[in-house]
Amino acid sequence: MSTLLTHAELLALSRPVEPRKRGIYFLIRSGAVVYIGQSAHIMGRISIHAGEGKAFDAWCYVPMEGSMDAAERAYIDALDPELNDDPITRRRRGLPSAATVGRRRIKTGAPR
């Protein structure tokens, strides 16, 4: 076992807790942005993504005040992250919307 850090060394490594980071966040896997989202409490949202099993090994964020919708959309359109699956992104990729897929299942009677 390695030597324990001293109290002073631990304090030197500490960082202040930032109150509710707010902005656009980016989940990164192997050097590529794989998901972009927005949140008024980024740390909590990142924890939720990790608990849901989203595969990422790093993250970053851009702090923002006010509405984040336009900035989030611009980043998604520019970077096209593979895990974003909103209706606009699906349409741009030539995929049917989730609602359309759901209606087809009902019409064809295919199992869900």
Residue pairs with C-beta under 8 A, 6 or more apart in sequence:
5 13
20 40
20 41
20 42
20 43
21 41
21 42
21 43
21 61
21 63
22 39
22 40
22 41
22 42
22 63
22 64
22 65
23 38
23 39
23 42
23 61
23 62
23 63
23 64
23 68
24 36
24 37
24 38
24 61
24 62
24 64
24 68
24 71
24 72
24 75
25 36
25 37
25 38
25 39
25 42
25 45
25 46
25 59
25 60
25 61
25 62
26 33
26 35
26 36
26 59
26 60
26 61
26 75
26 81
27 33
27 34
27 35
27 36
27 37
27 46
27 49
27 54
27 56
27 58
27 59
27 81
27 83
28 34
28 56
28 57
28 58
28 59
28 60
29 55
29 56
29 57
29 58
30 57
33 79
33 81
34 54
34 55
34 56
34 81
34 82
34 83
35 49
35 54
35 56
35 81
35 82
35 83
35 84
36 72
36 75
36 76
36 79
36 81
36 84
37 45
37 49
37 72
38 64
38 68
38 69
38 71
38 72
39 45
42 61
46 59
49 56
50 56
54 83
62 71
64 71
73 88
76 84
76 86
76 88
76 89
77 92
80 89
80 92
80 93
85 98
87 97
87 98
90 96
90 97
90 98
91 97
96 104
104 110
105 111
105 112
